[in-house]
Amino acid sequence: MSPSESVDVLYVDDDVDWLEVVAAALEREQERLTVQGETSAQVALDVLRTAPVDAVLSDYEMPGMNGIEFLEHVRAAHPEVPFILYTGRGNEAIESDALSRSVTEYVQKGSSQAHYSGLAARILTAVETAE
């Protein structure tokens, strides 16, 4: 991927307000990122079946399917796609579980400009490393 190519990120979070804030912040921080937000892991799986995605960013605590369960589905169908578990309620047990299931990155949620800048950089690095 060249440094000017767009990177398509699928961001899944059941909190619509948080979803909108993070998507806008990531696109503002890194113009290469295009973020598509979904509020359901099940809908996100449908998106992955029909549209090319360069990376997945997912909340952990969601109704119906948590982030680890979603990770397992993504890994089964798209093992090469970077998957970043992005959680506000994480702990060492969740992190360990995610890492044992081949999550690309585990990131605690934050809301500062520096946090979003770092998250955007981590997404780009994950995509470039996966190629």
C-alpha positions as CSV (number, residue, x, y, z in Angstrom):
1,M,0.0,0.0,0.0
2,S,1.4,3.3,-1.0
3,P,1.5,6.2,1.5
4,S,-1.2,8.0,-0.4
5,E,-3.7,5.1,-0.7
6,S,-6.9,5.3,1.3
7,V,-7.4,2.9,4.2
8,D,-10.9,1.6,4.7
9,V,-11.7,1.0,8.4
10,L,-14.8,-0.8,9.7
11,Y,-15.5,0.5,13.2
12,V,-18.1,-1.4,15.3
13,D,-19.5,0.1,18.5
14,D,-23.0,-0.1,19.8
15,D,-22.7,3.4,21.3
16,V,-23.8,5.6,18.4
17,D,-22.4,8.8,19.9
18,W,-19.0,7.3,20.6
19,L,-19.0,5.7,17.1
20,E,-19.5,9.1,15.5
21,V,-16.9,10.9,17.6
22,V,-14.2,8.3,17.0
23,A,-14.9,8.0,13.3
24,A,-14.7,11.8,12.8
25,A,-11.6,12.1,15.0
26,L,-9.8,9.3,13.1
27,E,-10.6,10.8,9.7
28,R,-9.6,14.3,11.0
29,E,-6.3,12.9,12.4
30,Q,-5.3,10.9,9.3
31,E,-6.7,11.9,5.9
32,R,-5.9,8.4,4.5
33,L,-8.5,6.8,6.8
34,T,-12.1,6.3,5.7
35,V,-14.2,5.0,8.6
36,Q,-17.4,3.1,8.1
37,G,-19.3,2.8,11.4
38,E,-21.7,0.0,12.3
39,T,-23.6,-0.5,15.6
40,S,-23.9,-4.2,15.4
41,A,-21.3,-6.9,15.0
42,Q,-23.7,-9.0,13.0
43,V,-24.3,-6.2,10.5
44,A,-20.5,-5.6,10.3
45,L,-20.0,-9.3,9.3
46,D,-22.5,-8.7,6.5
47,V,-20.4,-5.7,5.4
48,L,-17.2,-7.8,5.5
49,R,-18.8,-10.3,3.1
50,T,-19.6,-7.6,0.6
51,A,-17.1,-4.8,0.8
52,P,-13.3,-4.7,1.0
53,V,-12.0,-3.6,4.4
54,D,-8.4,-2.8,5.3
55,A,-8.9,-3.0,9.1
56,V,-11.5,-3.6,11.7
57,L,-11.8,-1.6,14.9
58,S,-14.2,-3.1,17.4
59,D,-15.6,-2.3,20.8
60,Y,-15.6,-5.2,23.3
61,E,-18.8,-4.9,25.2
62,M,-21.7,-5.1,22.7
63,P,-25.1,-6.8,22.8
64,G,-25.6,-10.0,20.9
65,M,-21.9,-10.6,20.1
66,N,-19.0,-9.2,22.1
67,G,-15.7,-8.1,20.6
68,I,-13.9,-11.4,21.1
69,E,-16.8,-13.4,19.5
70,F,-16.7,-10.9,16.6
71,L,-12.9,-11.3,16.3
72,E,-13.4,-15.1,16.0
73,H,-15.9,-14.6,13.1
74,V,-13.6,-12.1,11.4
75,R,-10.6,-14.4,11.8
76,A,-12.5,-17.4,10.4
77,A,-13.4,-15.6,7.2
78,H,-10.6,-12.9,6.9
79,P,-7.5,-14.0,8.8
80,E,-5.4,-11.4,7.1
81,V,-7.4,-8.3,8.1
82,P,-6.0,-6.4,11.0
83,F,-8.4,-6.4,14.0
84,I,-8.0,-3.8,16.8
85,L,-10.1,-4.4,19.9
86,Y,-11.0,-1.0,21.3
87,T,-12.5,-1.0,24.7
88,G,-13.4,1.2,27.6
89,R,-14.0,-1.6,30.0
90,G,-11.0,-3.8,29.4
91,N,-9.0,-5.7,31.8
92,E,-6.0,-8.1,31.8
93,A,-8.3,-11.1,31.3
94,I,-10.0,-9.6,28.3
95,E,-6.6,-8.5,26.9
96,S,-5.1,-11.9,27.4
97,D,-8.1,-13.6,25.8
98,A,-7.9,-11.3,22.8
99,L,-4.2,-11.8,22.3
100,S,-4.6,-15.6,22.5
101,R,-7.1,-15.3,19.6
102,S,-4.8,-13.3,17.4
103,V,-6.1,-9.8,17.9
104,T,-3.7,-7.4,16.1
105,E,-3.9,-4.7,18.7
106,Y,-5.7,-4.1,22.1
107,V,-6.3,-0.4,22.8
108,Q,-8.1,1.2,25.7
109,K,-10.5,4.0,24.7
110,G,-9.5,7.6,25.3
111,S,-10.7,10.9,24.1
112,S,-7.8,13.3,23.7
113,Q,-6.4,14.4,20.4
114,A,-3.1,12.6,21.2
115,H,-5.1,9.4,21.8
116,Y,-6.8,9.6,18.4
117,S,-3.6,10.5,16.6
118,G,-1.9,7.5,18.2
119,L,-4.9,5.2,17.3
120,A,-4.8,6.4,13.7
121,A,-1.1,5.7,13.5
122,R,-1.6,2.2,15.0
123,I,-4.3,1.4,12.4
124,L,-2.0,2.5,9.6
125,T,0.9,0.5,11.0
126,A,-1.3,-2.6,11.4
127,V,-2.5,-2.3,7.8
128,E,1.0,-1.8,6.4
129,T,2.4,-4.6,8.4
130,A,-0.3,-7.0,7.3
131,E,0.5,-6.5,3.6
